[in-house]
């Protein structure tokens, strides 16, 4: 267990650096909306949805109904349904920890779980524990950042204009790192192409779901080509 935890701790350091500051940004926004430290802690613990939490800060003060909030949450986080397809078998093997792994599959955690390589000498149990610790540590970072931000918002007056850009900045860094580490850029190219195409057609945040569906379709069509590139990138 210590070996798996140590491995996860090292691998999640970049996420720690991002989540602490993103969490602080969320905590500050929530505090500005009139909600205190307890709200920041509970939302990050029980909702834990990144961009949805930033939207939730406005929803809580906007008087939206439960149904509207539920539909918005589903649409904003619909991309996670595609993330989960990658790890269905893996999470089933984790048995009792499986439901938590599904709950904790954020964009950054998904990216890390996809790219992390199994160390030599790790047993199956240690590898499963490493997956669990990666997810758990990432959520702890987010919760800690949110609480710190809420506390800071109570003690110090902040101008929070533009602070929500921290989420975009983290996504950009992850994208660049994945691009540099990838053996083939076909999947990323498909994602960029579909994203720009549907953004031009729909011209609203609703472009994300159809863009993801089109990207998955392209990846399935060109599956064998991508697998060959992964085996021999030359």
TIMAR-712927 format. One line per 3 residues: their letters; for each residue x, y, z of N, C-alpha, C, CB. Coordinates in Angstrom, 1 decimal. Glycine has a CB too. Layout:
BEGIN
A) X,Y,Z,X,Y,Z,X,Y,Z,X,Y,Z; ...
***
This chain:
BEGIN
XXX) 0.8,-1.2,0.0,0.0,0.0,0.0,0.9,1.3,0.0,-0.9,0.0,1.2; 2.0,1.3,0.8,2.8,2.4,0.9,3.5,2.7,-0.5,3.9,2.3,1.9; 3.9,1.6,-1.2,4.5,1.7,-2.5,3.5,2.4,-3.5,5.0,0.4,-3.0
XXX) 2.3,1.9,-3.5,1.3,2.4,-4.4,1.0,3.9,-4.1,0.0,1.6,-4.3; 0.9,4.2,-2.8,0.6,5.6,-2.3,1.7,6.5,-2.7,0.3,5.6,-0.8; 3.0,6.1,-2.5,4.1,6.9,-2.9,4.2,7.2,-4.4,5.4,6.2,-2.5
XXX) 3.9,6.1,-5.2,3.8,6.3,-6.6,2.8,7.3,-7.1,3.6,4.9,-7.3; 1.6,7.2,-6.5,0.5,8.1,-6.8,0.8,9.5,-6.4,-0.8,7.6,-6.1; 1.4,9.6,-5.2,1.7,11.0,-4.7,2.7,11.7,-5.7,2.4,10.9,-3.3
XXX) 3.7,11.0,-6.2,4.6,11.6,-7.1,3.9,12.0,-8.4,5.8,10.7,-7.4; 3.1,11.1,-8.9,2.4,11.3,-10.2,1.4,12.4,-10.2,1.8,10.0,-10.7; 0.8,12.7,-9.0,-0.2,13.7,-8.9,0.3,15.1,-8.5,-1.2,13.2,-7.9
XXX) 1.6,15.2,-8.4,2.1,16.6,-8.1,1.7,17.6,-9.0,3.7,16.5,-8.0; 1.7,17.4,-10.4,1.2,18.4,-11.3,-0.2,18.8,-11.1,1.4,18.0,-12.7; -1.0,17.7,-10.8,-2.5,18.0,-10.5,-2.6,18.7,-9.2,-3.2,16.6,-10.4
XXX) -1.8,18.4,-8.2,-1.8,19.2,-6.9,-1.6,20.7,-7.2,-0.7,18.6,-6.0; -0.6,21.0,-8.0,-0.3,22.4,-8.2,-1.4,23.1,-8.9,1.0,22.5,-9.1; -2.1,22.4,-9.8,-3.2,23.0,-10.5,-4.5,23.1,-9.6,-3.5,22.2,-11.7
XXX) -4.8,21.9,-8.9,-6.0,21.9,-8.2,-6.0,22.8,-7.0,-6.3,20.4,-7.7; -4.9,23.0,-6.3,-4.8,23.9,-5.2,-5.3,25.3,-5.6,-3.4,23.9,-4.6; -4.7,25.8,-6.7,-5.0,27.1,-7.2,-6.4,27.2,-7.8,-4.0,27.6,-8.2
XXX) -6.8,26.2,-8.5,-8.2,26.1,-9.0,-9.2,26.1,-7.9,-8.4,24.9,-10.0; -8.9,25.2,-6.9,-9.8,25.1,-5.7,-9.9,26.5,-5.0,-9.3,24.1,-4.8; -8.8,27.2,-4.9,-8.8,28.5,-4.2,-9.7,29.4,-5.0,-7.4,29.0,-4.1
XXX) -9.6,29.4,-6.4,-10.4,30.2,-7.2,-11.9,29.9,-7.0,-10.0,30.0,-8.7; -12.2,28.6,-6.9,-13.6,28.3,-6.7,-14.1,28.7,-5.3,-13.8,26.7,-6.8; -13.2,28.5,-4.3,-13.6,29.0,-2.9,-13.8,30.4,-2.8,-12.5,28.6,-2.0
XXX) -13.0,31.2,-3.6,-13.2,32.7,-3.6,-14.5,33.1,-4.2,-12.0,33.3,-4.3; -14.8,32.4,-5.4,-16.0,32.7,-6.1,-17.2,32.4,-5.2,-16.1,32.0,-7.4; -17.1,31.2,-4.5,-18.3,30.8,-3.7,-18.5,31.8,-2.5,-18.0,29.4,-3.2
XXX) -17.3,32.2,-1.9,-17.4,33.1,-0.8,-18.0,34.4,-1.3,-16.0,33.4,-0.2; -17.6,34.9,-2.5,-18.2,36.1,-3.0,-19.7,36.0,-3.3,-17.4,36.5,-4.3; -20.1,34.8,-3.6,-21.6,34.6,-3.8,-22.3,34.5,-2.5,-21.8,33.3,-4.6
XXX) -21.6,34.5,-1.4,-22.3,34.5,-0.1,-22.4,33.2,0.6,-23.7,35.0,-0.3; -21.6,32.2,0.2,-21.5,30.9,0.8,-20.2,30.7,1.4,-21.8,29.8,-0.3; -20.2,30.1,2.6,-19.0,30.0,3.4,-18.2,28.8,3.3,-19.4,30.1,4.8
XXX) -17.3,28.6,4.2,-16.3,27.5,4.2,-17.0,26.1,4.1,-15.4,27.5,5.4; -18.1,25.9,4.9,-18.7,24.6,5.0,-19.3,24.3,3.6,-19.9,24.6,6.0; -19.9,25.2,2.9,-20.4,25.0,1.6,-19.3,24.6,0.6,-21.1,26.3,1.1
XXX) -18.2,25.3,0.7,-17.0,25.0,-0.1,-16.5,23.5,0.1,-15.9,25.9,0.1; -16.5,23.1,1.4,-16.0,21.8,1.7,-17.0,20.7,1.2,-15.9,21.6,3.2; -18.3,20.9,1.4,-19.3,19.9,1.1,-19.5,19.8,-0.4,-20.7,20.3,1.7
XXX) -19.5,20.9,-1.1,-19.6,20.9,-2.6,-18.5,20.2,-3.2,-19.8,22.3,-3.2; -17.2,20.5,-2.8,-16.1,19.8,-3.4,-16.0,18.4,-3.0,-14.8,20.6,-2.9; -16.5,18.0,-1.8,-16.5,16.6,-1.4,-17.6,15.8,-2.1,-16.7,16.6,0.1
XXX) -18.8,16.4,-2.3,-19.9,15.6,-2.7,-20.3,15.8,-4.2,-21.1,15.9,-1.9; -19.9,17.0,-4.7,-20.2,17.3,-6.1,-18.9,17.0,-7.0,-20.6,18.8,-6.3; -17.8,17.7,-6.6,-16.5,17.4,-7.2,-16.6,17.3,-8.7,-15.9,16.1,-6.6
XXX) -17.0,18.5,-9.3,-17.2,18.4,-10.8,-16.6,19.6,-11.5,-18.7,18.5,-11.0; -15.5,20.2,-10.9,-14.7,21.1,-11.7,-15.5,22.3,-12.2,-14.0,20.4,-12.8; -15.6,22.3,-13.6,-16.3,23.4,-14.2,-17.7,23.6,-13.8,-16.3,23.2,-15.7
XXX) -18.4,22.4,-13.4,-19.8,22.5,-12.9,-19.8,23.3,-11.6,-20.4,21.1,-12.8; -18.8,23.1,-10.8,-18.8,23.8,-9.5,-18.6,25.3,-9.7,-17.6,23.3,-8.6; -17.9,25.7,-10.7,-17.8,27.2,-11.0,-19.2,27.7,-11.5,-16.7,27.4,-12.1
XXX) -19.9,26.9,-12.3,-21.2,27.2,-12.7,-22.2,27.2,-11.5,-21.7,26.3,-13.8; -22.0,26.3,-10.6,-22.8,26.2,-9.5,-22.8,27.4,-8.6,-22.5,25.0,-8.7; -21.7,28.1,-8.5,-21.6,29.3,-7.7,-22.6,30.4,-8.2,-20.2,29.9,-7.8
XXX) -22.9,30.4,-9.5,-23.9,31.3,-10.0,-25.3,30.7,-9.9,-23.6,31.6,-11.5; -25.4,29.4,-10.1,-26.7,28.8,-10.0,-27.3,29.0,-8.6,-26.6,27.3,-10.3; -26.5,28.8,-7.6,-27.0,28.9,-6.2,-27.6,30.3,-5.9,-25.9,28.6,-5.2
XXX) -27.1,31.3,-6.6,-27.6,32.7,-6.3,-28.6,33.1,-7.4,-26.4,33.7,-6.3; -28.8,32.3,-8.4,-29.7,32.6,-9.5,-31.1,32.1,-9.3,-29.2,32.1,-10.8; -31.3,31.3,-8.3,-32.7,30.9,-8.0,-33.2,29.8,-9.0,-33.6,32.0,-8.0
XXX) -32.4,29.1,-9.7,-32.8,28.1,-10.6,-33.4,26.9,-9.9,-31.6,27.6,-11.5; -34.4,26.2,-10.5,-35.0,25.1,-9.9,-34.1,23.8,-9.9,-36.3,24.8,-10.6; -34.6,22.8,-9.2,-33.8,21.6,-9.1,-33.7,20.9,-10.5,-34.5,20.6,-8.1
XXX) -34.8,20.9,-11.2,-34.8,20.2,-12.5,-33.8,20.9,-13.5,-36.2,20.1,-13.1; -33.9,22.2,-13.5,-33.0,22.9,-14.4,-31.5,22.7,-14.0,-33.3,24.4,-14.4; -31.2,22.7,-12.7,-29.9,22.5,-12.2,-29.4,21.1,-12.6,-29.8,22.7,-10.7
XXX) -30.3,20.1,-12.5,-29.9,18.7,-12.8,-29.6,18.6,-14.3,-31.0,17.8,-12.4; -30.4,19.2,-15.1,-30.2,19.1,-16.6,-28.9,19.8,-17.0,-31.4,19.7,-17.3; -28.7,21.0,-16.4,-27.4,21.7,-16.7,-26.2,20.9,-16.3,-27.4,23.1,-15.9
XXX) -26.3,20.2,-15.1,-25.2,19.4,-14.6,-24.9,18.3,-15.6,-25.5,18.9,-13.2; -26.0,17.6,-16.0,-25.9,16.5,-16.9,-25.2,16.9,-18.2,-27.2,15.9,-17.2; -25.6,18.1,-18.8,-25.1,18.6,-20.0,-23.6,19.0,-19.9,-25.9,19.7,-20.6
XXX) -23.3,19.7,-18.8,-21.9,20.2,-18.6,-21.0,19.1,-18.4,-21.9,21.1,-17.4; -21.4,18.0,-17.7,-20.5,16.9,-17.4,-20.7,15.7,-18.3,-20.7,16.5,-16.0; -21.5,15.9,-19.4,-21.8,14.7,-20.3,-20.6,14.1,-20.9,-22.7,15.2,-21.4
XXX) -19.5,14.8,-21.0,-18.2,14.3,-21.6,-17.7,13.1,-20.7,-17.2,15.3,-21.7; -18.1,13.1,-19.4,-17.6,12.1,-18.5,-18.1,10.7,-18.9,-17.9,12.4,-17.1; -19.2,10.6,-19.6,-19.8,9.4,-20.0,-18.8,8.7,-21.0,-21.1,9.6,-20.7
XXX) -18.1,9.5,-21.8,-17.2,9.0,-22.8,-15.9,8.6,-22.0,-16.8,10.0,-23.9; -15.5,9.3,-21.0,-14.3,9.0,-20.2,-14.5,7.6,-19.6,-14.1,10.0,-19.1; -15.7,7.3,-19.1,-15.9,6.1,-18.4,-15.8,4.9,-19.2,-17.3,6.1,-17.7
XXX) -16.1,5.0,-20.5,-16.0,3.9,-21.4,-14.6,3.2,-21.4,-16.4,4.3,-22.8; -13.6,4.1,-21.2,-12.2,3.6,-21.3,-11.9,2.7,-20.1,-11.3,4.8,-21.3; -12.6,2.9,-19.0,-12.2,2.2,-17.8,-13.2,1.3,-17.2,-11.8,3.2,-16.7
XXX) -14.2,0.9,-18.0,-15.3,0.0,-17.5,-14.8,-1.2,-16.9,-16.3,-0.3,-18.6; -13.9,-1.9,-17.6,-13.4,-3.2,-17.1,-12.5,-3.0,-15.9,-12.6,-4.0,-18.3; -11.6,-2.0,-16.0,-10.7,-1.7,-14.9,-11.4,-1.4,-13.6,-9.8,-0.5,-15.3
XXX) -12.5,-0.6,-13.7,-13.2,-0.2,-12.5,-14.0,-1.4,-11.9,-14.1,0.9,-12.7; -14.5,-2.3,-12.8,-15.2,-3.5,-12.3,-14.3,-4.4,-11.5,-15.8,-4.2,-13.5; -13.0,-4.5,-12.0,-12.0,-5.3,-11.3,-11.7,-4.7,-9.9,-10.8,-5.4,-12.1
XXX) -12.0,-3.5,-9.7,-11.6,-2.8,-8.4,-12.7,-3.0,-7.3,-11.4,-1.3,-8.6; -13.8,-3.7,-7.7,-14.9,-4.1,-6.8,-15.4,-2.9,-6.0,-14.4,-5.2,-5.9; -15.2,-3.0,-4.6,-15.7,-2.0,-3.7,-15.3,-0.6,-4.0,-15.3,-2.3,-2.3
XXX) -14.1,-0.4,-4.6,-13.6,0.9,-4.9,-14.1,1.5,-6.2,-12.1,0.9,-4.9; -14.8,0.6,-7.0,-15.2,0.9,-8.3,-16.2,2.1,-8.4,-16.0,-0.2,-8.9; -17.2,2.2,-7.5,-18.1,3.3,-7.5,-17.4,4.6,-7.2,-19.2,3.1,-6.5
XXX) -16.4,4.6,-6.3,-15.7,5.9,-6.1,-14.9,6.3,-7.3,-14.8,5.7,-4.8; -14.3,5.3,-8.0,-13.5,5.6,-9.1,-14.3,6.3,-10.2,-12.8,4.3,-9.7; -15.6,5.8,-10.4,-16.5,6.4,-11.3,-16.8,7.8,-10.9,-17.8,5.6,-11.4
XXX) -17.1,8.0,-9.6,-17.4,9.4,-9.1,-16.3,10.4,-9.3,-17.8,9.3,-7.6; -15.0,9.9,-9.1,-13.9,10.8,-9.0,-13.2,11.0,-10.3,-12.9,10.2,-8.0; -13.8,10.5,-11.4,-13.1,10.6,-12.8,-13.3,12.0,-13.4,-13.7,9.5,-13.7
XXX) -12.5,12.9,-12.9,-12.5,14.2,-13.5,-11.6,14.3,-14.7,-11.9,15.3,-12.4; -11.6,15.4,-15.4,-10.8,15.6,-16.6,-9.3,15.3,-16.4,-10.9,17.0,-17.2; -8.8,15.9,-15.3,-7.4,15.7,-15.0,-7.0,14.3,-14.5,-6.9,16.7,-14.0
XXX) -7.9,13.7,-13.7,-7.7,12.4,-13.3,-7.7,11.4,-14.4,-8.7,12.0,-12.2; -8.7,11.6,-15.3,-8.8,10.7,-16.5,-7.5,10.8,-17.3,-10.0,11.1,-17.3; -7.1,12.1,-17.5,-5.8,12.3,-18.3,-4.7,11.5,-17.7,-5.5,13.8,-18.5
XXX) -4.5,11.6,-16.4,-3.4,11.0,-15.7,-3.5,9.5,-15.8,-3.3,11.5,-14.3; -4.7,9.0,-15.5,-4.9,7.5,-15.5,-4.6,6.9,-16.9,-6.3,7.2,-15.1; -4.9,7.7,-18.0,-4.7,7.2,-19.3,-3.2,7.2,-19.7,-5.4,8.1,-20.3
XXX) -2.5,8.1,-19.1,-1.1,8.3,-19.6,-0.1,7.6,-18.6,-0.8,9.7,-19.7; -0.4,7.3,-17.4,0.5,6.8,-16.5,0.9,5.3,-16.8,-0.1,6.8,-15.0; 2.1,5.0,-16.7,2.6,3.7,-17.0,2.8,2.8,-15.8,3.9,3.8,-17.8
XXX) 2.5,1.6,-15.9,2.7,0.7,-14.7,4.1,0.4,-14.4,1.9,-0.6,-15.0; 4.6,0.7,-13.2,6.0,0.5,-12.9,6.4,-1.0,-12.9,6.3,1.1,-11.6; 7.6,-1.3,-13.2,8.1,-2.6,-13.1,8.0,-3.1,-11.7,9.5,-2.7,-13.7
XXX) 7.5,-4.4,-11.5,7.5,-5.0,-10.2,6.2,-4.7,-9.5,8.6,-4.5,-9.4; 5.3,-3.9,-10.0,4.0,-3.7,-9.4,3.1,-4.9,-9.6,3.3,-2.4,-9.9; 2.5,-5.4,-8.5,1.5,-6.5,-8.7,0.2,-5.8,-9.1,1.3,-7.2,-7.3
XXX) -0.8,-6.7,-9.5,-2.1,-6.2,-9.9,-2.8,-5.4,-8.8,-3.0,-7.4,-10.3; -2.6,-5.9,-7.6,-3.2,-5.2,-6.4,-2.6,-3.9,-6.2,-3.1,-6.1,-5.1; -1.3,-3.8,-6.3,-0.6,-2.5,-6.1,-1.0,-1.5,-7.2,0.9,-2.7,-6.1
XXX) -1.2,-2.0,-8.4,-1.6,-1.1,-9.6,-3.0,-0.6,-9.4,-1.5,-1.9,-10.9; -3.9,-1.5,-8.9,-5.2,-1.0,-8.6,-5.2,0.0,-7.4,-6.1,-2.2,-8.2; -4.4,-0.2,-6.4,-4.3,0.7,-5.3,-3.7,2.1,-5.8,-3.4,0.2,-4.2
XXX) -2.8,2.0,-6.7,-2.2,3.2,-7.3,-3.3,4.0,-8.0,-1.1,2.9,-8.3; -4.2,3.4,-8.8,-5.3,4.1,-9.4,-6.2,4.7,-8.4,-6.1,3.1,-10.3; -6.5,4.0,-7.3,-7.4,4.5,-6.2,-6.7,5.7,-5.6,-7.7,3.4,-5.2
XXX) -5.4,5.6,-5.2,-4.8,6.7,-4.6,-4.6,8.0,-5.5,-3.4,6.3,-4.1; -4.4,7.8,-6.8,-4.4,8.9,-7.7,-5.7,9.7,-7.6,-4.1,8.4,-9.1; -6.8,9.0,-7.7,-8.1,9.6,-7.7,-8.4,10.2,-6.3,-9.2,8.6,-7.9
XXX) -8.0,9.6,-5.2,-8.3,10.1,-3.9,-7.4,11.3,-3.6,-8.0,9.0,-2.9; -6.1,11.3,-3.9,-5.3,12.4,-3.7,-5.7,13.6,-4.5,-3.8,12.1,-4.1; -6.1,13.4,-5.7,-6.6,14.5,-6.5,-7.8,15.2,-5.9,-6.9,14.1,-8.0
XXX) -8.7,14.4,-5.4,-9.9,15.0,-4.8,-9.5,15.8,-3.5,-11.0,14.0,-4.5; -8.6,15.2,-2.7,-8.1,15.9,-1.5,-7.5,17.2,-1.8,-7.1,15.0,-0.8; -6.8,17.3,-2.9,-6.2,18.6,-3.3,-7.3,19.6,-3.7,-5.2,18.4,-4.6
XXX) -8.3,19.1,-4.4,-9.4,20.0,-4.7,-10.1,20.5,-3.5,-10.3,19.3,-5.7; -10.5,19.6,-2.6,-11.2,20.0,-1.4,-10.4,21.0,-0.6,-11.5,18.7,-0.6; -9.1,20.7,-0.4,-8.2,21.6,0.4,-8.1,22.9,-0.3,-6.8,21.0,0.5
XXX) -8.0,23.0,-1.6,-7.9,24.3,-2.3,-9.2,25.1,-2.1,-7.6,24.1,-3.7; -10.3,24.4,-2.2,-11.6,25.1,-2.1,-11.8,25.7,-0.7,-12.8,24.1,-2.4; -11.4,24.9,0.3,-11.6,25.4,1.7,-10.6,26.6,1.9,-11.3,24.2,2.7
XXX) -9.4,26.5,1.5,-8.4,27.5,1.6,-9.0,28.8,0.9,-7.0,27.2,1.0; -9.5,28.7,-0.3,-10.1,29.8,-1.0,-11.2,30.5,-0.2,-10.5,29.4,-2.3; -12.1,29.7,0.3,-13.2,30.2,1.1,-12.7,30.9,2.3,-14.2,29.1,1.5
XXX) -11.7,30.4,3.0,-11.2,31.0,4.2,-10.5,32.3,3.8,-10.2,30.1,4.9; -9.8,32.3,2.7,-9.1,33.5,2.3,-10.1,34.6,1.9,-8.2,33.2,1.1; -11.2,34.2,1.3,-12.3,35.1,0.9,-12.9,35.8,2.1,-13.3,34.4,0.1
XXX) -13.0,35.1,3.2,-13.5,35.6,4.5,-12.6,36.6,5.1,-13.9,34.5,5.5; -11.3,36.4,5.0,-10.3,37.2,5.7,-9.8,38.4,4.9,-9.2,36.3,6.1; -9.7,38.2,3.5,-9.1,39.2,2.7,-10.0,39.6,1.5,-7.7,38.7,2.1
XXX) -10.1,40.8,1.2,-11.0,41.3,0.1,-10.2,41.1,-1.2,-11.3,42.8,0.2; -10.8,40.3,-2.2,-10.2,40.0,-3.5,-11.0,40.6,-4.6,-10.0,38.5,-3.6; -10.4,41.0,-5.7,-11.0,41.3,-6.9,-10.9,40.0,-7.8,-10.4,42.5,-7.7
XXX) -12.0,39.2,-7.9,-12.0,37.9,-8.5,-12.2,37.9,-10.0,-13.0,37.0,-7.9; -12.1,39.1,-10.6,-12.3,39.2,-12.1,-11.3,38.4,-12.8,-12.2,40.7,-12.5; -11.8,37.5,-13.7,-10.9,36.7,-14.5,-10.3,35.4,-13.8,-9.8,37.5,-15.0
XXX) -10.6,35.2,-12.5,-10.0,34.1,-11.8,-10.5,32.8,-12.3,-10.3,34.2,-10.3; -11.7,32.7,-13.0,-12.2,31.5,-13.5,-11.3,30.9,-14.7,-13.6,31.6,-14.0; -10.4,31.8,-15.2,-9.5,31.4,-16.3,-8.5,30.3,-15.9,-8.8,32.6,-16.9
XXX) -8.4,30.2,-14.6,-7.4,29.2,-14.1,-7.8,27.8,-14.6,-7.5,29.2,-12.5; -9.1,27.5,-14.7,-9.5,26.2,-15.3,-9.0,26.0,-16.7,-11.0,26.0,-15.2; -9.2,27.0,-17.5,-8.8,27.0,-18.9,-7.3,26.8,-19.0,-9.2,28.2,-19.7
XXX) -6.6,27.5,-18.1,-5.1,27.4,-18.2,-4.6,26.0,-17.8,-4.5,28.4,-17.1; -5.3,25.3,-16.9,-4.9,24.0,-16.5,-5.2,23.0,-17.7,-5.6,23.5,-15.2; -6.3,23.1,-18.3,-6.7,22.3,-19.4,-5.6,22.4,-20.6,-8.1,22.6,-20.0
XXX) -5.2,23.7,-20.8,-4.2,23.9,-21.8,-2.9,23.2,-21.5,-4.0,25.5,-22.0; -2.4,23.3,-20.3,-1.2,22.7,-19.9,-1.3,21.1,-20.1,-0.8,23.0,-18.5; -2.4,20.6,-19.7,-2.6,19.1,-19.8,-2.6,18.7,-21.3,-3.9,18.7,-19.2
XXX) -3.3,19.5,-22.1,-3.3,19.2,-23.6,-1.9,19.3,-24.2,-4.2,20.3,-24.3; -1.1,20.2,-23.8,0.2,20.4,-24.4,1.1,19.2,-23.9,0.9,21.7,-23.9; 1.0,18.8,-22.6,1.8,17.6,-22.1,1.4,16.4,-22.8,1.6,17.5,-20.6
XXX) 0.1,16.2,-23.0,-0.4,15.0,-23.7,0.1,14.9,-25.2,-2.0,14.9,-23.7; 0.1,16.1,-25.8,0.5,16.2,-27.2,2.0,15.8,-27.3,0.3,17.6,-27.8; 2.8,16.3,-26.4,4.2,16.0,-26.5,4.5,14.6,-26.2,5.0,16.9,-25.5
XXX) 3.7,13.9,-25.3,4.0,12.6,-24.9,3.4,11.5,-25.8,3.4,12.3,-23.5; 2.4,11.9,-26.7,1.7,11.0,-27.5,2.6,10.4,-28.7,0.4,11.6,-28.1; 2.4,9.2,-29.0,3.1,8.6,-30.1,2.4,8.9,-31.4,3.1,7.0,-29.9
XXX) 1.2,9.2,-31.4,0.5,9.7,-32.6,-0.5,10.8,-32.3,-0.3,8.5,-33.3; -0.7,11.7,-33.2,-1.5,12.9,-32.9,-2.9,12.8,-33.6,-0.8,14.2,-33.3; -3.2,11.6,-34.1,-4.5,11.4,-34.8,-5.7,11.6,-33.9,-4.5,10.0,-35.5
XXX) -5.7,11.0,-32.7,-6.8,11.2,-31.8,-7.0,12.7,-31.4,-6.6,10.4,-30.5; -5.9,13.4,-31.1,-5.9,14.8,-30.8,-6.4,15.6,-32.0,-4.6,15.3,-30.3; -5.9,15.3,-33.2,-6.4,15.9,-34.4,-7.8,15.8,-34.6,-5.6,15.4,-35.6
XXX) -8.4,14.6,-34.4,-9.8,14.3,-34.5,-10.6,15.2,-33.6,-10.1,12.8,-34.3; -10.1,15.3,-32.3,-10.8,16.1,-31.3,-10.8,17.6,-31.7,-10.1,15.9,-30.0; -9.6,18.1,-32.1,-9.6,19.5,-32.5,-10.5,19.8,-33.7,-8.1,19.9,-32.9
XXX) -10.5,18.9,-34.7,-11.3,19.1,-35.9,-12.8,19.1,-35.6,-11.0,17.9,-36.9; -13.2,18.1,-34.8,-14.6,18.1,-34.5,-15.0,19.2,-33.6,-14.9,16.7,-33.8; -14.1,19.6,-32.6,-14.4,20.7,-31.7,-14.6,22.0,-32.5,-13.3,20.9,-30.7
XXX) -13.7,22.4,-33.4,-13.8,23.6,-34.2,-15.0,23.6,-35.1,-12.5,23.8,-35.0; -15.2,22.4,-35.7,-16.3,22.3,-36.7,-17.7,22.5,-36.0,-16.3,20.9,-37.3; -17.9,21.8,-34.8,-19.2,22.0,-34.2,-19.4,23.3,-33.5,-19.4,20.9,-33.2
XXX) -18.2,23.9,-33.0,-18.3,25.3,-32.5,-18.7,26.3,-33.5,-16.9,25.7,-31.9; -18.2,26.1,-34.8,-18.6,27.0,-35.9,-20.0,26.8,-36.3,-17.7,26.7,-37.1; -20.5,25.6,-36.2,-21.9,25.3,-36.5,-22.9,25.7,-35.5,-22.1,23.8,-36.8
XXX) -22.6,25.4,-34.2,-23.6,25.6,-33.1,-23.4,27.0,-32.4,-23.5,24.5,-32.1; -22.1,27.4,-32.3,-21.8,28.7,-31.8,-22.3,28.9,-30.3,-22.3,29.8,-32.7; -22.2,27.9,-29.5,-22.6,28.0,-28.1,-21.9,26.8,-27.4,-24.1,27.9,-27.9
XXX) -22.0,26.8,-26.0,-21.3,25.8,-25.2,-22.0,24.4,-25.5,-21.4,26.1,-23.8; -23.1,24.4,-26.2,-23.8,23.1,-26.5,-23.0,22.3,-27.6,-25.1,23.3,-27.0; -21.9,22.8,-28.1,-21.2,22.1,-29.1,-20.4,20.9,-28.6,-20.2,23.1,-29.8
XXX) -20.2,20.9,-27.2,-19.2,19.9,-26.7,-19.7,18.5,-26.9,-19.1,20.2,-25.2; -21.0,18.2,-26.6,-21.5,16.8,-26.7,-21.5,16.3,-28.1,-22.9,16.8,-26.1; -22.0,17.0,-29.1,-22.0,16.5,-30.5,-20.5,16.4,-31.0,-22.8,17.4,-31.4
XXX) -19.6,17.3,-30.5,-18.2,17.2,-30.9,-17.6,15.9,-30.3,-17.5,18.4,-30.4; -17.9,15.6,-29.1,-17.4,14.4,-28.5,-17.9,13.1,-29.2,-17.7,14.3,-27.0; -19.2,13.2,-29.5,-19.8,12.0,-30.2,-19.1,11.8,-31.6,-21.3,12.2,-30.4
XXX) -18.9,12.9,-32.3,-18.3,12.8,-33.6,-16.8,12.3,-33.5,-18.3,14.2,-34.3; -16.1,12.8,-32.4,-14.7,12.4,-32.2,-14.7,10.9,-31.9,-14.1,13.2,-31.0; -15.6,10.4,-31.1,-15.6,9.0,-30.8,-15.9,8.2,-32.1,-16.7,8.6,-29.7
XXX) -16.8,8.6,-32.9,-17.1,8.0,-34.1,-15.9,7.9,-35.0,-18.2,8.7,-34.9; -15.1,9.0,-35.2,-13.9,9.0,-36.0,-12.8,8.1,-35.4,-13.3,10.4,-36.1; -12.7,8.0,-34.1,-11.7,7.2,-33.5,-12.1,5.7,-33.7,-11.6,7.4,-32.0
XXX) -13.3,5.4,-33.7,-13.8,4.0,-34.0,-13.5,3.6,-35.4,-15.2,3.8,-33.6; -13.8,4.6,-36.3,-13.6,4.3,-37.8,-12.1,4.1,-38.1,-14.1,5.5,-38.6; -11.3,4.9,-37.5,-9.8,4.8,-37.7,-9.1,4.1,-36.6,-9.2,6.2,-37.9
XXX) -9.8,3.2,-35.9,-9.2,2.5,-34.8,-7.9,1.7,-35.2,-10.2,1.5,-34.2; -8.0,1.0,-36.2,-6.8,0.1,-36.6,-5.6,1.0,-37.1,-7.2,-0.8,-37.7; -5.9,2.1,-37.8,-4.8,3.0,-38.2,-4.1,3.6,-37.0,-5.4,4.1,-39.1
XXX) -4.9,4.0,-36.0,-4.3,4.6,-34.8,-3.5,3.6,-34.0,-5.5,5.2,-33.9; -4.0,2.3,-33.9,-3.3,1.3,-33.2,-2.0,1.0,-33.9,-4.2,0.0,-33.1; -1.9,1.0,-35.2,-0.7,0.8,-35.9,0.3,1.9,-35.7,-0.9,0.6,-37.4
XXX) -0.2,3.1,-35.6,0.6,4.3,-35.3,1.2,4.2,-33.9,-0.1,5.6,-35.5; 0.4,3.7,-33.0,0.8,3.6,-31.6,1.9,2.6,-31.5,-0.3,3.2,-30.7; 1.9,1.5,-32.3,2.9,0.4,-32.2,4.1,0.9,-33.0,2.3,-0.8,-32.9
XXX) 4.0,1.6,-34.1,5.1,2.1,-34.9,4.9,3.5,-35.3,5.4,1.1,-36.1; 5.2,4.5,-34.4,4.9,5.9,-34.8,5.7,6.4,-36.0,5.2,6.7,-33.6; 6.7,5.7,-36.4,7.5,6.2,-37.6,6.6,6.0,-38.9,8.8,5.4,-37.7
***
